[in-house]
């Protein structure tokens, strides 16, 4: 069967359509698309927020900032300026500021009260002097809470002072007697103590030290008013434990000592005697 003949007009329209399609696709492919810069757009549109102290009925065409009202120009100069805020800077609040302020207030009140007490005592004991004219300092009014806090602080201070005084009064009256000088009231008592210690120490010289160990040590003995030994303390060792232990044992063997005489007992509860003990080559004990 022979092929049908094609219409030349139809072929021409087909080629024109194909050419137009190629031209259209080529034009589209030649276009260059690019995404806009988001950071630049945000930067260009970013406006500062300020407060203005006037307003205008007309909205500005190009706003330079955001405010609580429209303002299209203002001021009395031609320069491009921006007014500062008329509000004062807000005070900074810190944690614990209220507590620190109250503590400083209590310290100030305590210092003021101590000053007033010192002035009152000086006026009571000192001779009357010429009064000087002076402008009195204004005393700030105190609130009830401050007065209560001050009274509580003063009560605590008075209680602490009273407790310290009471504890001090309860302490035993102690007399320390060294090797340099002795008060006349204690001289005879200390001499009797020395003679007794040397006699007992020589008679009970340590067997382990006879003919072998010699040396000296510094020893303190605390004696109560009834002659009983309260404490024995070695201030400087002889370097030999045998001699140190022998000195402690001799003090205990010689006790109890004589009670305090009345002239010593009236103001002394404990006598602490410090002496140098020497274990000599003659197997004898000497104190000085």
VMD Tcl script that draws the C-alpha trace (Angstrom):
set ca {
  {0.00 0.00 0.00}
  {1.60 3.35 -1.02}
  {2.46 5.98 1.68}
  {0.13 8.95 1.96}
  {1.50 12.25 0.78}
  {2.27 14.84 3.60}
  {0.89 18.36 3.38}
  {3.68 20.99 2.99}
  {1.69 23.52 5.02}
  {1.47 21.12 7.95}
  {5.22 20.49 7.89}
  {5.92 24.22 7.92}
  {3.76 24.76 11.02}
  {5.53 21.88 12.77}
  {8.97 23.32 12.13}
  {7.87 26.75 13.27}
  {6.55 25.29 16.55}
  {9.78 23.39 17.16}
  {11.87 26.52 16.50}
  {9.76 28.65 18.79}
  {10.06 26.03 21.53}
  {13.86 25.96 21.20}
  {14.09 29.75 21.36}
  {11.85 29.86 24.45}
  {13.84 27.18 26.30}
  {17.12 28.83 25.38}
  {15.91 32.15 26.75}
  {14.79 30.55 30.00}
  {18.10 28.77 30.43}
  {20.00 32.03 29.95}
  {18.27 33.59 33.01}
  {20.33 33.55 36.35}
  {18.33 33.23 39.58}
  {19.96 34.09 42.96}
  {18.55 33.98 46.55}
  {18.47 37.33 48.31}
  {20.96 38.04 51.20}
  {18.83 37.47 54.32}
  {21.41 39.00 56.69}
  {21.61 42.18 54.62}
  {17.83 42.47 54.52}
  {17.59 42.08 58.28}
  {20.44 44.52 58.78}
  {18.84 47.10 56.49}
  {15.46 46.80 58.19}
  {16.78 46.67 61.79}
  {15.74 49.81 63.70}
  {16.79 50.96 67.16}
  {14.05 51.37 69.77}
  {14.11 54.75 71.53}
  {11.82 57.02 73.55}
  {10.75 60.40 72.19}
  {9.36 63.33 74.17}
  {7.17 64.75 71.37}
  {5.07 63.52 68.49}
  {3.76 64.65 65.09}
  {0.55 63.93 63.21}
  {2.37 62.89 60.04}
  {4.18 59.57 59.88}
  {7.77 59.85 58.60}
  {8.43 58.44 55.18}
  {11.77 56.90 56.17}
  {11.83 56.00 59.85}
  {15.27 55.91 61.53}
  {14.10 54.29 64.78}
  {11.09 52.77 66.53}
  {9.40 54.84 69.25}
  {6.16 55.02 71.25}
  {4.81 57.81 68.93}
  {5.27 59.14 65.38}
  {7.85 61.92 65.08}
  {8.69 63.46 61.73}
  {11.60 65.74 62.60}
  {12.15 67.81 65.71}
  {14.65 69.96 67.53}
  {16.05 73.42 66.89}
  {19.29 72.65 65.01}
  {20.01 71.55 61.48}
  {22.55 68.88 62.48}
  {21.59 65.23 62.25}
  {21.40 64.45 65.96}
  {19.45 62.09 68.16}
  {18.28 63.15 71.62}
  {19.31 61.14 74.66}
  {16.77 59.80 77.11}
  {15.73 62.34 79.79}
  {15.15 59.62 82.38}
  {17.76 59.17 85.15}
  {19.70 55.90 85.30}
  {17.91 53.28 87.35}
  {19.59 52.19 90.55}
  {21.34 48.84 90.43}
  {19.98 46.25 92.80}
  {22.35 43.66 94.15}
  {21.53 40.50 96.07}
  {22.07 40.93 99.76}
  {22.23 44.73 99.66}
  {19.39 45.06 102.16}
  {21.10 42.71 104.62}
  {24.45 44.48 104.27}
  {22.80 47.83 104.85}
  {21.12 46.59 108.04}
  {24.39 45.13 109.30}
  {26.20 48.41 108.69}
  {23.40 50.21 110.48}
  {23.73 47.97 113.53}
  {27.51 48.54 113.57}
  {27.02 52.30 113.39}
  {24.54 52.20 116.28}
  {26.89 50.07 118.38}
  {29.81 52.45 117.72}
  {27.63 55.44 118.61}
  {26.49 53.82 121.85}
  {30.07 52.95 122.81}
  {31.06 56.56 122.20}
  {28.21 57.83 124.37}
  {29.13 55.44 127.17}
  {32.78 56.55 127.05}
  {31.77 60.21 127.16}
  {29.44 59.58 130.13}
  {32.18 57.80 132.08}
  {34.75 60.52 131.35}
  {32.34 63.22 132.54}
  {31.66 61.32 135.77}
  {35.37 60.90 136.66}
  {37.06 63.98 135.20}
  {37.08 67.39 136.85}
  {34.58 69.94 135.53}
  {35.94 71.89 132.61}
  {34.78 74.93 130.69}
  {32.00 74.13 128.32}
  {32.66 74.87 124.69}
  {29.98 76.09 122.38}
  {29.46 73.64 119.57}
  {26.79 73.04 117.04}
  {25.09 69.74 117.94}
  {25.07 67.17 115.21}
  {21.63 66.27 113.93}
  {20.58 62.85 115.14}
  {18.65 60.93 112.51}
  {15.30 59.53 113.57}
  {15.43 55.79 114.20}
  {12.64 53.40 113.41}
  {11.23 50.94 115.89}
  {12.92 48.03 114.14}
  {16.32 49.71 114.32}
  {15.85 50.49 118.01}
  {14.85 46.90 118.72}
  {17.86 45.55 116.79}
  {20.17 47.95 118.64}
  {18.75 46.98 122.03}
  {19.14 43.29 121.19}
  {22.75 43.80 120.12}
  {23.51 45.73 123.33}
  {21.92 42.96 125.42}
  {24.10 40.37 123.71}
  {27.23 42.45 124.31}
  {26.39 42.99 127.99}
  {25.70 39.27 128.47}
  {29.01 38.35 126.84}
  {30.95 40.88 128.97}
  {29.25 39.64 132.13}
  {30.05 36.04 131.25}
  {33.72 36.87 130.60}
  {34.00 38.77 133.87}
  {32.34 35.92 135.75}
  {34.66 33.35 134.18}
  {37.67 35.52 134.98}
  {36.58 35.89 138.60}
  {36.16 32.13 138.90}
  {39.70 31.44 137.74}
  {42.13 30.39 140.49}
  {44.54 33.08 141.58}
  {47.91 31.82 140.42}
  {51.43 32.92 141.35}
  {54.36 31.95 139.11}
  {57.74 31.81 140.87}
  {60.82 31.52 138.69}
  {64.52 31.27 139.43}
  {65.40 34.97 139.15}
  {63.57 36.65 142.02}
  {61.05 35.65 144.69}
  {58.65 37.85 146.60}
  {59.41 37.92 150.31}
  {56.10 36.29 151.23}
  {56.88 33.23 149.08}
  {60.61 32.95 149.79}
  {60.31 30.76 152.90}
  {57.66 28.49 151.37}
  {59.74 27.92 148.21}
  {62.88 27.27 150.26}
  {61.11 24.63 152.37}
  {59.82 23.01 149.18}
  {63.35 22.93 147.67}
  {64.91 21.32 150.74}
  {62.23 18.63 150.85}
  {62.52 17.83 147.14}
  {66.33 17.58 147.22}
  {66.25 15.35 150.31}
  {63.67 12.97 148.86}
  {65.37 13.01 145.45}
  {68.81 12.17 146.83}
  {67.44 9.32 148.93}
  {65.49 7.95 145.95}
  {68.06 8.56 143.22}
  {67.16 6.40 140.19}
  {69.09 3.13 140.23}
  {69.32 3.02 136.45}
  {71.13 6.39 136.44}
  {73.66 5.86 139.23}
  {77.15 6.14 137.81}
  {75.77 6.19 134.24}
  {73.46 9.12 133.48}
  {73.90 12.75 134.48}
  {72.16 15.90 133.27}
  {69.76 18.73 134.04}
  {66.21 19.62 133.14}
  {63.72 22.46 133.75}
  {60.55 21.41 135.57}
  {57.44 23.33 136.74}
  {55.31 22.16 139.67}
  {51.84 23.63 140.39}
  {50.83 23.34 144.08}
  {47.35 24.10 145.42}
  {46.68 26.01 148.64}
  {46.28 22.74 150.60}
  {49.72 21.48 149.47}
  {48.42 18.98 146.88}
  {50.23 18.82 143.51}
  {47.97 19.96 140.69}
  {50.27 19.62 137.66}
  {53.84 18.62 136.75}
  {55.29 19.86 133.48}
  {58.78 19.48 132.01}
  {59.71 22.69 130.20}
  {63.09 21.44 128.93}
  {64.06 17.78 128.83}
  {67.41 16.44 130.03}
  {67.68 14.29 126.94}
  {67.30 11.13 129.03}
  {63.87 9.71 129.63}
  {65.11 7.98 132.80}
  {66.01 11.32 134.41}
  {62.79 13.03 133.27}
  {60.62 10.23 134.70}
  {62.66 10.23 137.92}
  {62.02 13.97 138.40}
  {58.26 13.48 138.04}
  {58.33 10.54 140.46}
  {60.32 12.51 143.07}
  {57.76 15.37 143.00}
  {54.95 12.90 143.67}
  {56.91 11.07 146.39}
  {57.61 14.34 148.26}
  {53.95 15.42 148.18}
  {51.80 16.60 149.80}
  {53.60 19.80 150.66}
  {52.84 22.30 153.42}
  {49.58 24.29 153.08}
  {49.89 27.99 152.22}
  {50.39 30.40 155.13}
  {47.53 32.85 155.76}
  {49.39 35.80 154.16}
  {49.71 33.78 150.92}
  {46.30 32.13 151.02}
  {44.44 35.46 151.12}
  {45.28 36.27 147.48}
  {46.80 33.09 145.99}
  {45.17 29.77 145.15}
  {47.99 28.09 143.18}
  {51.78 28.49 143.29}
  {53.75 27.39 140.23}
  {57.45 26.81 141.01}
  {59.88 26.52 138.08}
  {63.38 25.25 138.82}
  {66.35 23.60 137.12}
  {66.86 20.05 138.37}
  {70.41 18.65 138.18}
  {71.31 14.99 138.63}
  {75.00 15.25 139.62}
  {77.87 12.77 139.38}
  {77.70 12.33 143.15}
  {74.32 10.65 142.67}
  {72.55 13.58 144.28}
  {69.71 15.91 143.22}
  {70.11 19.68 143.24}
  {67.54 22.36 142.32}
  {68.27 25.99 141.61}
}
mol new
graphics top color blue
foreach p $ca { graphics top sphere $p radius 0.5 }
foreach p [lrange $ca 0 end-1] q [lrange $ca 1 end] { graphics top cylinder $p $q radius 0.2 }
display resetview
